[in-house]
C-alpha cells in the first residue's frame, strides 16, 4: 500500500469520501479480515482518514471497533496477536485525539512517542518505519517511548478549558461528563468519543462545583460569583439562577429524589433550595468558617458538610437540625462523600489525609495516609469497595476501603488535581486539574562531588531557593541564580563563593525580584540573568558590574539563552513570547511569534529556550505542553511537538538535530528533527 496516498489523491472528492468511509466496514462485512488488518496498520490510510475534512480521528478510532478482536483470536485469518496490534494503535490514537484534533501534523510524532517499544509487534514497528518517512514538513520524532503508552490506566484527555478545571460530574447514564472551570464556563463532553458537545456560559466568575440531577436532565453549577445556576442539559439553556449566598458558592449537591439542591458557601452557611421553583427553603448555620463541600446520604434524609473550621457536620434535612459534629482533622476539610450503603463517609483534608467515619455514631474508623500534600477531592466507586482521592501533589490514589490499603497511584497531571468522579459502571475515573485538562482513567488496569555552598564555606550561599545555574566556557566558574534576588559566582574547583551580583559596590543595582535563569556568553566575559521583575540584566563577569538592563517583556522572564556567536540573547517569558535582543546595544530586534506568523507560537507561558550550535534555530518549551522549533532568520515555527504535560526544560545535542526536553510529571523526551532539507540524503 506504498502508493496509497498518490492513488487516492488522483480520485474525485466524492470517491475519496466514499472510499475512506466504507473501506473498513466493507472488508469486515465481506470477511476479508487480512486486508482489514493491513488497512488499519497502514500509515497512509490512517493519515488519509485523519486528514479528510469529513472524517478525522474519532471515525478512524471507531474503525478499530468493527470487530471484537479477542473473540476473533481463534480465526485462522485473524489471530490474537493481530487484535492486540489493532488495540494498541487504537489506544494510541485515543490518547492523542485531543492533540490531533488541533494539529493533524502531530500524527507521526504521537505514534512514535506512544508505540516506540522493542516489545511491540512487528506490524507496529513497520507502521513506525513507514511514519518515519514523512518528508512533507519538518517534525520532531521521539527517539524513545516518551509519551503515555496505550494499554495503561489513562484512556484519553479532554482538552478545551482555558484555565483550571475545578470540578467534574458524570451523568447517571455514564454517557456525558460536565466540567467546571476558572474560565467561568462549564463544558459538556461525550465520554465515549471525548468530543466537546457544548459550553455553558453565564457565570461572571470562576465555576467551583457542578452536580447533575438523578434524572440526568438538569445541571446545577456553583460559582465564585455567589450564585448557583440551573441548566437544561439537553439544550444547554440556562433555566434560572439561585441567589442568596453573600460569598463564593463552593459546592452543590442534589437530593436522591431530585427535588432539592443543597449549596455550601464561603459565607459559612449551607442553603437548601426547591429545585422546581428556585425558592430558598432554609439556611443551615453552625460552621465558624467557610463551608467547602456538601454531600447527601443515599436515603435523602441527612446532609454532611465539610468546612474550613476543620470539622464536618451532619444535619437533618427535613428539620434543618444539626445532629452532631465530627472532629479529627487538623486543618480545613476540603471534600466529603458517602458510601453507597449510607453507612460510612470519607473526608479529605488540607492535613494531607483522608478519614473514614461511621455515619450513625460519628466515630472515626480509619485514617488514610499517603498523599504528600493537600487532599482536594474524594469519590467512592458504586460498589463501595474503593476510594479515589485527588491531591495537590498532582496524583490520584486508589484505596481499598475494607483493608485500608493504598492499591496504586495514578500519575499524569502536570499540576494539582482539583476534582474526581467515577462513572456509574465503576470502570472509569475522571480527574480535573489546574493544568486545564480532564483525564479519563481505566480504574482496573550519579555521584555527588560537592554541594554549593560546600561544608568549608557553609556560611556562604543563597538565602532562598536556587533556580538556575550556568558554567563558564573555561569550566572554572559557576554562576547561580536565586529567589533571594541575587546571582553568585563560585570557584568550581574549590567550591568557594567569589562574589555576589550585584556586588556591594553596586548594591543599588540588580534585580528587584527572584532571578529565574542565567546564561554566560561564549567568550566567558558576560553573564545574562532573567528575573521575575520582567527584566534581563547584562553583567561584566570580571568586575561584577551591571552593564545594562533589558526591558520589554510584560511578565516574568523564565529563561535566557545566548547565540553561539555571542551577538544575540533570546529570552522566554510568562507573557507567552520569546524576544531576540542585540547583546551589544540591548535593543530588542524582534518578538517570536512575529506579526507575520501571529497564529503560530505558544498559547501559554514559555518556560525554557535553547539555541542550536549553528545559531540557526531556537527551541522553546511551554506550559501548554508544546515544544516549538523556530527558524531564527525567518522567525517562523518550522516544527512542533506536543507532549503529555507542561514542558519545563529543553536542550539541544551538538548535532543540532536531537532535542531533549523534560516535563513537570518527570518524563524526558528524546526527539529528532525529521523532514529537514539537510536530511534529504539520509537513508
C-alpha positions, 0 to 999 in steps of 0.5 A: 500500500506504498502508493496509497496516498498518490492513488487516492489523491488522483480520485474525485472528492466524492470517491475519496469520501466514499472510499475512506468511509466504507473501506473498513466496514466493507472488508469486515462485512465481506470477511476479508479480515487480512486486508482489514488488518493491513488497512488499519496498520497502514500509515497512509490510510490512517493519515488519509482518514485523519486528514479528510475534512469529513472524517478525522480521528474519532471515525478512524478510532471507531474503525478499530471497533468493527470487530471484537478482536479477542473473540476473533483470536481463534480465526485462522485469518485473524489471530490474537496477536493481530487484535492486540496490534489493532488495540494498541494503535487504537489506544494510541490514537485515543490518547492523542485525539485531543492533540490531533484534533488541533494539529493533524501534523502531530500524527507521526510524532504521537505514534512514535512517542506512544508505540516506540517499544522493542516489545511491540509487534512487528506490524507496529514497528513497520507502521513506525518505519513507514511514519518515519518517512514523512518528508512533507514538513519538518517534525520532531520524532521521539527517539524513545517511548516518551509519551503515555503508552496505550494499554495503561490506566489513562484512556484519553484527555479532554482538552478545551478549558482555558484555565483550571478545571475545578470540578467534574460530574458524570451523568447517571447514564455514564454517557456525558461528563460536565466540567467546571472551570476558572474560565467561568464556563462549564463544558459538556463532553461525550465520554465515549468519543471525548468530543466537546458537545457544548459550553455553558456560559453565564457565570461572571466568575470562576465555576467551583462545583457542578452536580447533575440531577438523578434524572440526568436532565438538569445541571446545577453549577456553583460559582465564585460569583455567589450564585448557583445556576440551573441548566437544561442539559439537553439544550444547554439553556440556562433555566434560572439562577439561585441567589442568596449566598453573600460569598463564593458558592463552593459546592452543590449537591442534589437530593436522591429524589431530585427535588432539592439542591443543597449549596455550601458557601464561603459565607459559612452557611449551607442553603437548601433550595426547591429545585422546581421553583428556585425558592430558598427553603432554609439556611443551615448555620453552625460552621465558624468558617467557610463551608467547602463541600456538601454531600447527601446520604443515599436515603435523602434524609441527612446532609454532611458538610465539610468546612474550613473550621476543620470539622464536618457536620451532619444535619437533618434535612427535613428539620434543618437540625444539626445532629452532631459534629465530627472532629479529627482533622487538623486543618480545613476539610476540603471534600466529603462523600458517602458510601453507597450503603449510607453507612460510612463517609470519607473526608479529605483534608488540607492535613494531607489525609483522608478519614473514614467515619461511621455515619450513625455514631460519628466515630472515626474508623480509619485514617488514610495516609499517603498523599504528600500534600493537600487532599482536594477531592474524594469519590467512592466507586458504586460498589463501595469497595474503593476510594479515589482521592485527588491531591495537590501533589498532582496524583490520584490514589486508589484505596481499598476501603475494607483493608485500608490499603493504598492499591496504586497511584495514578500519575499524569497531571502536570499540576494539582488535581482539583476534582474526581468522579467515577462513572456509574459502571465503576470502570472509569475515573475522571480527574480535573486539574489546574493544568486545564485538562480532564483525564479519563482513567481505566480504574482496573488496569550519579555521584555527588562531588560537592554541594554549593555552598560546600561544608568549608564555606557553609556560611556562604550561599543563597538565602532562598531557593536556587533556580538556575545555574550556568558554567563558564566556557573555561569550566572554572566558574559557576554562576547561580541564580536565586529567589533571594534576588541575587546571582553568585559566582563560585570557584568550581574547583574549590567550591568557594563563593567569589562574589555576589551580583550585584556586588556591594559596590553596586548594591543599588543595582540588580534585580528587584525580584527572584532571578529565574535563569542565567546564561554566560556568553561564549567568550566567558566575559558576560553573564545574562540573568532573567528575573521575575521583575520582567527584566534581563540584566547584562553583567561584566563577569570580571568586575561584577558590574551591571552593564545594562538592563533589558526591558520589554517583556510584560511578565516574568522572564523564565529563561535566557539563552545566548547565540553561539556567536555571542551577538544575540540573547533570546529570552522566554517569558510568562507573557507567552513570547520569546524576544531576540535582543542585540547583546551589544546595544540591548535593543530588542530586534524582534518578538517570536511569534512575529506579526507575520506568523501571529497564529503560530507560537505558544498559547501559554507561558514559555518556560525554557529556550535553547539555541542550536550550535549553528545559531540557526534555530531556537527551541522553546518549551511551554506550559501548554505542553508544546515544544516549538522549533523556530527558524531564527532568520525567518522567525517562523515555527518550522516544527512542533511537538506536543507532549503529555504535560507542561514542558519545563526544560529543553536542550539541544545535542551538538548535532543540532538535530536531537532535542531533549526536553523534560516535563513537570510529571518527570518524563524526558523526551528524546526527539529528532528533527525529521523532514529537514532539507539537510536530511534529504540524503539520509537513508 
